[in-house]
């Protein structure tokens, strides 16, 4: 489930059901945060693959 409210100033909001937080996709910084998360994941995966190939 996605939460998108451009008028809500919070980047992370409480989930309506269950525990935890979700990203407010209406916030301008949400896309940047998501891009950074996927970039970090790609970097770690690439480095792990390179290190495995060297050993």
PDB file with one MODEL, atoms N, CA, C and O in Angstrom:
MODEL        1
ATOM      1  N   UNK A   1       0.837  -1.165   0.000  1.00  0.00           N
ATOM      2  CA  UNK A   1       0.000   0.000   0.000  1.00  0.00           C
ATOM      3  C   UNK A   1       0.892   1.241   0.000  1.00  0.00           C
ATOM      4  O   UNK A   1       1.898   1.287   0.707  1.00  0.00           O
ATOM      5  N   UNK A   2       0.525   2.234  -0.784  1.00  0.00           N
ATOM      6  CA  UNK A   2       1.293   3.464  -0.889  1.00  0.00           C
ATOM      7  C   UNK A   2       0.540   4.604  -0.219  1.00  0.00           C
ATOM      8  O   UNK A   2      -0.690   4.654  -0.239  1.00  0.00           O
ATOM      9  N   UNK A   3       1.296   5.511   0.371  1.00  0.00           N
ATOM     10  CA  UNK A   3       0.726   6.710   0.961  1.00  0.00           C
ATOM     11  C   UNK A   3       1.261   7.902   0.185  1.00  0.00           C
ATOM     12  O   UNK A   3       2.475   8.051   0.039  1.00  0.00           O
ATOM     13  N   UNK A   4       0.387   8.736  -0.306  1.00  0.00           N
ATOM     14  CA  UNK A   4       0.801   9.911  -1.063  1.00  0.00           C
ATOM     15  C   UNK A   4      -0.107  11.083  -0.703  1.00  0.00           C
ATOM     16  O   UNK A   4      -1.288  11.104  -1.049  1.00  0.00           O
ATOM     17  N   UNK A   5       0.465  12.049  -0.006  1.00  0.00           N
ATOM     18  CA  UNK A   5      -0.262  13.270   0.346  1.00  0.00           C
ATOM     19  C   UNK A   5       0.722  14.426   0.276  1.00  0.00           C
ATOM     20  O   UNK A   5       1.496  14.632   1.211  1.00  0.00           O
ATOM     21  N   UNK A   6       0.708  15.184  -0.813  1.00  0.00           N
ATOM     22  CA  UNK A   6       1.659  16.287  -0.963  1.00  0.00           C
ATOM     23  C   UNK A   6       1.506  17.375   0.101  1.00  0.00           C
ATOM     24  O   UNK A   6       2.444  18.136   0.339  1.00  0.00           O
ATOM     25  N   UNK A   7       0.354  17.459   0.735  1.00  0.00           N
ATOM     26  CA  UNK A   7       0.145  18.473   1.779  1.00  0.00           C
ATOM     27  C   UNK A   7       0.696  18.054   3.127  1.00  0.00           C
ATOM     28  O   UNK A   7       0.855  18.890   4.017  1.00  0.00           O
ATOM     29  N   UNK A   8       0.991  16.764   3.292  1.00  0.00           N
ATOM     30  CA  UNK A   8       1.540  16.246   4.541  1.00  0.00           C
ATOM     31  C   UNK A   8       3.040  16.505   4.568  1.00  0.00           C
ATOM     32  O   UNK A   8       3.742  16.030   3.676  1.00  0.00           O
ATOM     33  N   UNK A   9       3.566  17.239   5.553  1.00  0.00           N
ATOM     34  CA  UNK A   9       4.989  17.576   5.566  1.00  0.00           C
ATOM     35  C   UNK A   9       5.901  16.431   6.007  1.00  0.00           C
ATOM     36  O   UNK A   9       7.122  16.543   5.897  1.00  0.00           O
ATOM     37  N   UNK A  10       5.332  15.342   6.499  1.00  0.00           N
ATOM     38  CA  UNK A  10       6.155  14.233   6.998  1.00  0.00           C
ATOM     39  C   UNK A  10       6.659  13.364   5.854  1.00  0.00           C
ATOM     40  O   UNK A  10       5.913  13.058   4.924  1.00  0.00           O
ATOM     41  N   UNK A  11       7.933  12.966   5.925  1.00  0.00           N
ATOM     42  CA  UNK A  11       8.504  12.060   4.931  1.00  0.00           C
ATOM     43  C   UNK A  11       8.107  10.624   5.233  1.00  0.00           C
ATOM     44  O   UNK A  11       7.770   9.865   4.324  1.00  0.00           O
ATOM     45  N   UNK A  12       8.144  10.247   6.509  1.00  0.00           N
ATOM     46  CA  UNK A  12       7.717   8.918   6.946  1.00  0.00           C
ATOM     47  C   UNK A  12       6.466   9.055   7.798  1.00  0.00           C
ATOM     48  O   UNK A  12       6.394   9.925   8.666  1.00  0.00           O
ATOM     49  N   UNK A  13       5.485   8.204   7.554  1.00  0.00           N
ATOM     50  CA  UNK A  13       4.231   8.223   8.305  1.00  0.00           C
ATOM     51  C   UNK A  13       3.963   6.827   8.862  1.00  0.00           C
ATOM     52  O   UNK A  13       4.440   5.827   8.326  1.00  0.00           O
ATOM     53  N   UNK A  14       3.190   6.779   9.947  1.00  0.00           N
ATOM     54  CA  UNK A  14       2.816   5.491  10.517  1.00  0.00           C
ATOM     55  C   UNK A  14       1.876   4.763   9.569  1.00  0.00           C
ATOM     56  O   UNK A  14       1.033   5.384   8.921  1.00  0.00           O
ATOM     57  N   UNK A  15       2.021   3.464   9.492  1.00  0.00           N
ATOM     58  CA  UNK A  15       1.123   2.660   8.650  1.00  0.00           C
ATOM     59  C   UNK A  15      -0.263   2.651   9.272  1.00  0.00           C
ATOM     60  O   UNK A  15      -0.410   2.724  10.492  1.00  0.00           O
ATOM     61  N   UNK A  16      -1.267   2.563   8.431  1.00  0.00           N
ATOM     62  CA  UNK A  16      -2.645   2.506   8.935  1.00  0.00           C
ATOM     63  C   UNK A  16      -2.960   1.136   9.517  1.00  0.00           C
ATOM     64  O   UNK A  16      -3.756   1.020  10.449  1.00  0.00           O
ATOM     65  N   UNK A  17      -2.340   0.104   8.971  1.00  0.00           N
ATOM     66  CA  UNK A  17      -2.550  -1.243   9.492  1.00  0.00           C
ATOM     67  C   UNK A  17      -1.192  -1.870   9.762  1.00  0.00           C
ATOM     68  O   UNK A  17      -0.282  -1.768   8.939  1.00  0.00           O
ATOM     69  N   UNK A  18      -1.056  -2.503  10.886  1.00  0.00           N
ATOM     70  CA  UNK A  18       0.207  -3.138  11.234  1.00  0.00           C
ATOM     71  C   UNK A  18       1.175  -2.164  11.879  1.00  0.00           C
ATOM     72  O   UNK A  18       0.830  -1.025  12.195  1.00  0.00           O
ATOM     73  N   UNK A  19       2.385  -2.641  12.062  1.00  0.00           N
ATOM     74  CA  UNK A  19       3.411  -1.836  12.701  1.00  0.00           C
ATOM     75  C   UNK A  19       4.369  -1.271  11.681  1.00  0.00           C
ATOM     76  O   UNK A  19       4.518  -1.819  10.590  1.00  0.00           O
ATOM     77  N   UNK A  20       5.012  -0.189  12.026  1.00  0.00           N
ATOM     78  CA  UNK A  20       6.071   0.336  11.186  1.00  0.00           C
ATOM     79  C   UNK A  20       5.714   1.656  10.514  1.00  0.00           C
ATOM     80  O   UNK A  20       4.675   2.265  10.769  1.00  0.00           O
ATOM     81  N   UNK A  21       6.618   2.057   9.658  1.00  0.00           N
ATOM     82  CA  UNK A  21       6.484   3.315   8.936  1.00  0.00           C
ATOM     83  C   UNK A  21       6.422   3.054   7.440  1.00  0.00           C
ATOM     84  O   UNK A  21       6.864   2.011   6.959  1.00  0.00           O
ATOM     85  N   UNK A  22       5.875   4.002   6.724  1.00  0.00           N
ATOM     86  CA  UNK A  22       5.864   3.944   5.272  1.00  0.00           C
ATOM     87  C   UNK A  22       6.282   5.307   4.730  1.00  0.00           C
ATOM     88  O   UNK A  22       6.203   6.314   5.433  1.00  0.00           O
ATOM     89  N   UNK A  23       6.714   5.330   3.517  1.00  0.00           N
ATOM     90  CA  UNK A  23       7.199   6.544   2.877  1.00  0.00           C
ATOM     91  C   UNK A  23       6.020   7.330   2.307  1.00  0.00           C
ATOM     92  O   UNK A  23       5.125   6.753   1.690  1.00  0.00           O
ATOM     93  N   UNK A  24       6.020   8.637   2.512  1.00  0.00           N
ATOM     94  CA  UNK A  24       5.006   9.507   1.925  1.00  0.00           C
ATOM     95  C   UNK A  24       5.473   9.876   0.519  1.00  0.00           C
ATOM     96  O   UNK A  24       6.325  10.750   0.361  1.00  0.00           O
ATOM     97  N   UNK A  25       4.931   9.226  -0.491  1.00  0.00           N
ATOM     98  CA  UNK A  25       5.371   9.436  -1.869  1.00  0.00           C
ATOM     99  C   UNK A  25       4.950  10.794  -2.418  1.00  0.00           C
ATOM    100  O   UNK A  25       5.374  11.167  -3.512  1.00  0.00           O
ATOM    101  N   UNK A  26       4.136  11.531  -1.694  1.00  0.00           N
ATOM    102  CA  UNK A  26       3.780  12.876  -2.097  1.00  0.00           C
ATOM    103  C   UNK A  26       4.806  13.912  -1.655  1.00  0.00           C
ATOM    104  O   UNK A  26       4.784  15.049  -2.126  1.00  0.00           O
ATOM    105  N   UNK A  27       5.696  13.530  -0.760  1.00  0.00           N
ATOM    106  CA  UNK A  27       6.739  14.442  -0.268  1.00  0.00           C
ATOM    107  C   UNK A  27       7.838  14.560  -1.321  1.00  0.00           C
ATOM    108  O   UNK A  27       8.219  13.556  -1.923  1.00  0.00           O
ATOM    109  N   UNK A  28       8.355  15.774  -1.556  1.00  0.00           N
ATOM    110  CA  UNK A  28       9.380  15.951  -2.597  1.00  0.00           C
ATOM    111  C   UNK A  28      10.651  15.124  -2.373  1.00  0.00           C
ATOM    112  O   UNK A  28      11.299  14.725  -3.341  1.00  0.00           O
ATOM    113  N   UNK A  29      11.013  14.865  -1.131  1.00  0.00           N
ATOM    114  CA  UNK A  29      12.240  14.120  -0.846  1.00  0.00           C
ATOM    115  C   UNK A  29      12.065  12.610  -0.935  1.00  0.00           C
ATOM    116  O   UNK A  29      13.048  11.874  -0.850  1.00  0.00           O
ATOM    117  N   UNK A  30      10.839  12.135  -1.103  1.00  0.00           N
ATOM    118  CA  UNK A  30      10.593  10.691  -1.109  1.00  0.00           C
ATOM    119  C   UNK A  30      11.278  10.009  -2.286  1.00  0.00           C
ATOM    120  O   UNK A  30      11.861   8.936  -2.127  1.00  0.00           O
ATOM    121  N   UNK A  31      11.213  10.611  -3.445  1.00  0.00           N
ATOM    122  CA  UNK A  31      11.855  10.004  -4.621  1.00  0.00           C
ATOM    123  C   UNK A  31      13.367   9.957  -4.442  1.00  0.00           C
ATOM    124  O   UNK A  31      14.015   8.984  -4.827  1.00  0.00           O
ATOM    125  N   UNK A  32      13.922  11.007  -3.860  1.00  0.00           N
ATOM    126  CA  UNK A  32      15.355  11.046  -3.611  1.00  0.00           C
ATOM    127  C   UNK A  32      15.759   9.976  -2.597  1.00  0.00           C
ATOM    128  O   UNK A  32      16.787   9.321  -2.768  1.00  0.00           O
ATOM    129  N   UNK A  33      14.964   9.792  -1.547  1.00  0.00           N
ATOM    130  CA  UNK A  33      15.245   8.766  -0.539  1.00  0.00           C
ATOM    131  C   UNK A  33      15.161   7.370  -1.155  1.00  0.00           C
ATOM    132  O   UNK A  33      15.994   6.511  -0.865  1.00  0.00           O
ATOM    133  N   UNK A  34      14.171   7.147  -1.993  1.00  0.00           N
ATOM    134  CA  UNK A  34      14.011   5.845  -2.644  1.00  0.00           C
ATOM    135  C   UNK A  34      15.148   5.578  -3.622  1.00  0.00           C
ATOM    136  O   UNK A  34      15.655   4.459  -3.696  1.00  0.00           O
ATOM    137  N   UNK A  35      15.544   6.588  -4.363  1.00  0.00           N
ATOM    138  CA  UNK A  35      16.661   6.456  -5.293  1.00  0.00           C
ATOM    139  C   UNK A  35      17.957   6.156  -4.534  1.00  0.00           C
ATOM    140  O   UNK A  35      18.752   5.322  -4.969  1.00  0.00           O
ATOM    141  N   UNK A  36      18.169   6.825  -3.416  1.00  0.00           N
ATOM    142  CA  UNK A  36      19.354   6.563  -2.598  1.00  0.00           C
ATOM    143  C   UNK A  36      19.370   5.150  -2.041  1.00  0.00           C
ATOM    144  O   UNK A  36      20.421   4.511  -1.986  1.00  0.00           O
ATOM    145  N   UNK A  37      18.212   4.663  -1.629  1.00  0.00           N
ATOM    146  CA  UNK A  37      18.118   3.302  -1.105  1.00  0.00           C
ATOM    147  C   UNK A  37      18.455   2.273  -2.179  1.00  0.00           C
ATOM    148  O   UNK A  37      19.225   1.344  -1.933  1.00  0.00           O
ATOM    149  N   UNK A  38      17.878   2.436  -3.373  1.00  0.00           N
ATOM    150  CA  UNK A  38      18.166   1.496  -4.457  1.00  0.00           C
ATOM    151  C   UNK A  38      19.607   1.621  -4.944  1.00  0.00           C
ATOM    152  O   UNK A  38      20.218   0.628  -5.338  1.00  0.00           O
ATOM    153  N   UNK A  39      20.149   2.830  -4.920  1.00  0.00           N
ATOM    154  CA  UNK A  39      21.548   3.030  -5.296  1.00  0.00           C
ATOM    155  C   UNK A  39      22.491   2.335  -4.332  1.00  0.00           C
ATOM    156  O   UNK A  39      23.463   1.707  -4.752  1.00  0.00           O
ATOM    157  N   UNK A  40      22.208   2.447  -3.039  1.00  0.00           N
ATOM    158  CA  UNK A  40      23.035   1.786  -2.035  1.00  0.00           C
ATOM    159  C   UNK A  40      22.944   0.265  -2.182  1.00  0.00           C
ATOM    160  O   UNK A  40      23.949  -0.434  -2.051  1.00  0.00           O
ATOM    161  N   UNK A  41      21.760  -0.235  -2.450  1.00  0.00           N
ATOM    162  CA  UNK A  41      21.573  -1.672  -2.643  1.00  0.00           C
ATOM    163  C   UNK A  41      22.348  -2.163  -3.866  1.00  0.00           C
ATOM    164  O   UNK A  41      22.974  -3.222  -3.822  1.00  0.00           O
ATOM    165  N   UNK A  42      22.306  -1.399  -4.949  1.00  0.00           N
ATOM    166  CA  UNK A  42      23.042  -1.770  -6.159  1.00  0.00           C
ATOM    167  C   UNK A  42      24.545  -1.740  -5.915  1.00  0.00           C
ATOM    168  O   UNK A  42      25.272  -2.601  -6.410  1.00  0.00           O
ATOM    169  N   UNK A  43      25.012  -0.758  -5.157  1.00  0.00           N
ATOM    170  CA  UNK A  43      26.439  -0.650  -4.850  1.00  0.00           C
ATOM    171  C   UNK A  43      26.919  -1.836  -4.013  1.00  0.00           C
ATOM    172  O   UNK A  43      27.964  -2.417  -4.304  1.00  0.00           O
ATOM    173  N   UNK A  44      26.168  -2.192  -2.989  1.00  0.00           N
ATOM    174  CA  UNK A  44      26.543  -3.324  -2.138  1.00  0.00           C
ATOM    175  C   UNK A  44      26.536  -4.620  -2.939  1.00  0.00           C
ATOM    176  O   UNK A  44      27.432  -5.450  -2.782  1.00  0.00           O
ATOM    177  N   UNK A  45      25.533  -4.802  -3.796  1.00  0.00           N
ATOM    178  CA  UNK A  45      25.454  -6.014  -4.622  1.00  0.00           C
ATOM    179  C   UNK A  45      26.631  -6.094  -5.585  1.00  0.00           C
ATOM    180  O   UNK A  45      27.221  -7.160  -5.762  1.00  0.00           O
ATOM    181  N   UNK A  46      26.969  -4.981  -6.199  1.00  0.00           N
ATOM    182  CA  UNK A  46      28.098  -4.946  -7.137  1.00  0.00           C
ATOM    183  C   UNK A  46      29.413  -5.234  -6.427  1.00  0.00           C
ATOM    184  O   UNK A  46      30.227  -6.017  -6.918  1.00  0.00           O
ATOM    185  N   UNK A  47      29.622  -4.609  -5.281  1.00  0.00           N
ATOM    186  CA  UNK A  47      30.860  -4.842  -4.539  1.00  0.00           C
ATOM    187  C   UNK A  47      30.968  -6.289  -4.059  1.00  0.00           C
ATOM    188  O   UNK A  47      32.051  -6.873  -4.100  1.00  0.00           O
ATOM    189  N   UNK A  48      29.865  -6.868  -3.607  1.00  0.00           N
ATOM    190  CA  UNK A  48      29.887  -8.260  -3.162  1.00  0.00           C
ATOM    191  C   UNK A  48      30.211  -9.192  -4.324  1.00  0.00           C
ATOM    192  O   UNK A  48      30.951 -10.160  -4.151  1.00  0.00           O
ATOM    193  N   UNK A  49      29.669  -8.912  -5.497  1.00  0.00           N
ATOM    194  CA  UNK A  49      29.942  -9.730  -6.674  1.00  0.00           C
ATOM    195  C   UNK A  49      31.411  -9.623  -7.080  1.00  0.00           C
ATOM    196  O   UNK A  49      32.041 -10.627  -7.414  1.00  0.00           O
ATOM    197  N   UNK A  50      31.952  -8.413  -7.053  1.00  0.00           N
ATOM    198  CA  UNK A  50      33.357  -8.215  -7.409  1.00  0.00           C
ATOM    199  C   UNK A  50      34.297  -8.892  -6.410  1.00  0.00           C
ATOM    200  O   UNK A  50      35.290  -9.507  -6.800  1.00  0.00           O
ATOM    201  N   UNK A  51      33.977  -8.775  -5.127  1.00  0.00           N
ATOM    202  CA  UNK A  51      34.816  -9.420  -4.117  1.00  0.00           C
ATOM    203  C   UNK A  51      34.751 -10.938  -4.218  1.00  0.00           C
ATOM    204  O   UNK A  51      35.755 -11.617  -4.002  1.00  0.00           O
ATOM    205  N   UNK A  52      33.587 -11.474  -4.541  1.00  0.00           N
ATOM    206  CA  UNK A  52      33.448 -12.924  -4.698  1.00  0.00           C
ATOM    207  C   UNK A  52      34.234 -13.402  -5.912  1.00  0.00           C
ATOM    208  O   UNK A  52      34.774 -14.508  -5.901  1.00  0.00           O
ATOM    209  N   UNK A  53      34.302 -12.589  -6.953  1.00  0.00           N
ATOM    210  CA  UNK A  53      35.032 -12.980  -8.152  1.00  0.00           C
ATOM    211  C   UNK A  53      36.543 -12.946  -7.928  1.00  0.00           C
ATOM    212  O   UNK A  53      37.285 -13.681  -8.580  1.00  0.00           O
ATOM    213  N   UNK A  54      36.994 -12.105  -7.019  1.00  0.00           N
ATOM    214  CA  UNK A  54      38.423 -11.989  -6.755  1.00  0.00           C
ATOM    215  C   UNK A  54      38.956 -13.091  -5.839  1.00  0.00           C
ATOM    216  O   UNK A  54      40.160 -13.347  -5.812  1.00  0.00           O
ATOM    217  N   UNK A  55      38.081 -13.731  -5.105  1.00  0.00           N
ATOM    218  CA  UNK A  55      38.544 -14.773  -4.168  1.00  0.00           C
ATOM    219  C   UNK A  55      38.388 -16.157  -4.730  1.00  0.00           C
ATOM    220  O   UNK A  55      38.730 -17.135  -4.066  1.00  0.00           O
TER     221      UNK A  55
ENDMDL
END
